[in-house]
Amino acid sequence: MMTPRERFNAVMDFKKPDRLPWLEWFDEEALIKWGEEGWPILKTVVFEWGLTAFIGSWPLFRGFDPYAHFGCQNFWACLVPVDIGPIPRFPIRVIREDGNYTDRIIDNGAVVREKKGTGFFRYQMPMYLDFPVKDIESWQEYKKRLNPEDIRRYPKNWNRDIYMEIFEQYQNGVTTLPLTGFYGFGAQLMGIAAFNVAFYKNPELICDMAEYWEFYMTETLRNAVETLRNRIDMVYWWEDMAENHGPFISPKIFEKFFLPHYKNVVEFLKKNKIRHFMVDSDGNVNPLIDLIMKAGINGLWPLEAKAGMDAVALNKKYGGKLFIGGNLDKRKVAEGGKTMEQEIDSKLPALRELGGYFPSMDHLVSPEITHERFMEYKKYLEKYL
């Protein structure tokens, strides 16, 4: 039998694994709902990296155990322990509230409005009211929190020999380096609307943000990347740069403002023998795929079915060059029965034969999917793994 790491690498290399790795990412609201229905699903896990500890709750319930698929207790994989967020973080604090809503500043400086009774353990997408970057002056101020030399970005006892031993001997799974992409970075700091307008009204700001984000990522990650090298199996770029009808930006904008920087970062990673790069974006990203691949990226997830993404068509078009995951319509899984079975039957046989594919729903397992439906889906999917 292959290890979880060998299995996932085989898929990314368009080779035949002993069985397909299965990935699901869960909406916290779905997990809480299942827990209230009587399913014991949460287990607190403490991850220790030297003197740095991370505490999280992962979904361990009858039907899905991340460790069995990825060799570590995480939705995705074993993560490289480098903090690329703003340091210091903005203090999280409530700035106003009424009987229904709470407005708070979150750790990246944005202001969000949350319905009362929601939050980390009762999740609902917050409404974003304000953002920390509005112009070149506020960007220069924010940039002070993105110092690649800050020693707090690495565990206190970071050492090449210690961490190579950790990754080689104690982690049996896929090692992933998660990054925020160039569009996602700007949209997080400015908001989608203001960021998109800035491409036309303040291109100098966009250029400076992209140039600095390239420099910052490269220098912040240099120690980890040059230490672990090809023990890092996949670089995961979060972007979310599209909706159902297409991308938020045109291919021309992507090519002008982001493509050179993506190329430079990917080239730095490739020089250190890292080979797999995957973009995570919701929506219809079809118009950008050729440019994404031109940047050196060779993976794509989650391929939202409702946005017109088609895993079989993509696999046939880019076979051997673009590994993909997802595309199983969560709406049809929620219906269950023949609708769910037809969705799997229409995609899995061809995708398993073509290779370069790992199955999952086309984004989060949503609260509309009951535990009973999930178990039905699991049982039917297993015959294709």
DABEL-V842901 format. One record per backbone hydrogen bond with DSSP energy under -1.0 kcal/mol. CO is the residue of the C=O (numbers start at 0). NH is the residue of the N-H. If there is no record, write none. Layout:
co->CO nh->NH
co->CO nh->NH
//
This chain:
co->2 nh->6
co->3 nh->7
co->4 nh->8
co->5 nh->9
co->6 nh->10
co->7 nh->11
co->8 nh->12
co->9 nh->14
co->10 nh->13
co->24 nh->364
co->26 nh->30
co->27 nh->31
co->28 nh->32
co->29 nh->33
co->30 nh->34
co->31 nh->35
co->32 nh->36
co->33 nh->38
co->34 nh->37
co->40 nh->59
co->42 nh->57
co->44 nh->55
co->46 nh->53
co->48 nh->51
co->51 nh->48
co->53 nh->46
co->55 nh->44
co->57 nh->42
co->57 nh->59
co->60 nh->63
co->63 nh->60
co->64 nh->67
co->65 nh->69
co->66 nh->70
co->71 nh->73
co->77 nh->175
co->79 nh->81
co->92 nh->104
co->95 nh->102
co->99 nh->115
co->100 nh->97
co->101 nh->113
co->102 nh->94
co->102 nh->95
co->103 nh->111
co->104 nh->92
co->105 nh->108
co->106 nh->89
co->109 nh->105
co->110 nh->128
co->110 nh->129
co->111 nh->103
co->112 nh->126
co->113 nh->101
co->114 nh->117
co->121 nh->118
co->126 nh->112
co->129 nh->110
co->134 nh->138
co->135 nh->139
co->136 nh->140
co->137 nh->141
co->138 nh->142
co->141 nh->144
co->142 nh->145
co->144 nh->86
co->146 nh->149
co->149 nh->152
co->150 nh->153
co->152 nh->82
co->154 nh->157
co->158 nh->162
co->159 nh->163
co->160 nh->164
co->161 nh->165
co->162 nh->166
co->163 nh->167
co->164 nh->168
co->165 nh->169
co->171 nh->4
co->173 nh->77
co->174 nh->232
co->174 nh->233
co->175 nh->79
co->176 nh->235
co->178 nh->237
co->180 nh->184
co->181 nh->185
co->182 nh->186
co->183 nh->187
co->184 nh->188
co->185 nh->189
co->186 nh->190
co->188 nh->132
co->190 nh->194
co->191 nh->195
co->192 nh->196
co->193 nh->197
co->196 nh->199
co->196 nh->200
co->197 nh->201
co->201 nh->205
co->202 nh->206
co->203 nh->207
co->204 nh->208
co->205 nh->209
co->206 nh->210
co->207 nh->211
co->208 nh->212
co->209 nh->213
co->210 nh->214
co->211 nh->215
co->212 nh->216
co->213 nh->217
co->214 nh->218
co->215 nh->219
co->216 nh->220
co->220 nh->224
co->221 nh->225
co->222 nh->226
co->223 nh->227
co->224 nh->228
co->227 nh->230
co->228 nh->231
co->233 nh->176
co->234 nh->277
co->235 nh->178
co->236 nh->279
co->237 nh->180
co->240 nh->247
co->242 nh->245
co->242 nh->283
co->245 nh->242
co->249 nh->253
co->250 nh->254
co->251 nh->255
co->252 nh->256
co->253 nh->257
co->253 nh->258
co->257 nh->261
co->258 nh->262
co->259 nh->263
co->260 nh->264
co->261 nh->265
co->262 nh->266
co->263 nh->267
co->264 nh->268
co->265 nh->269
co->266 nh->270
co->268 nh->273
co->269 nh->272
co->275 nh->234
co->276 nh->297
co->277 nh->236
co->278 nh->300
co->279 nh->238
co->279 nh->239
co->284 nh->287
co->285 nh->288
co->287 nh->291
co->288 nh->292
co->289 nh->293
co->290 nh->294
co->291 nh->296
co->292 nh->295
co->297 nh->322
co->298 nh->278
co->299 nh->324
co->300 nh->280
co->301 nh->326
co->303 nh->308
co->304 nh->307
co->309 nh->313
co->310 nh->314
co->311 nh->315
co->312 nh->316
co->313 nh->317
co->317 nh->320
co->317 nh->321
co->322 nh->299
co->323 nh->357
co->327 nh->361
co->328 nh->332
co->329 nh->333
co->330 nh->334
co->331 nh->335
co->335 nh->339
co->336 nh->340
co->337 nh->341
co->338 nh->342
co->339 nh->343
co->340 nh->344
co->341 nh->345
co->343 nh->346
co->343 nh->347
co->346 nh->350
co->347 nh->351
co->348 nh->352
co->349 nh->353
co->350 nh->354
co->355 nh->323
co->357 nh->325
co->358 nh->22
co->359 nh->327
co->360 nh->362
co->364 nh->26
co->365 nh->368
co->369 nh->373
co->370 nh->374
co->371 nh->375
co->372 nh->376
co->373 nh->377
co->374 nh->378
co->375 nh->379
co->376 nh->380
co->377 nh->381
co->380 nh->383
co->381 nh->384
co->384 nh->19
//
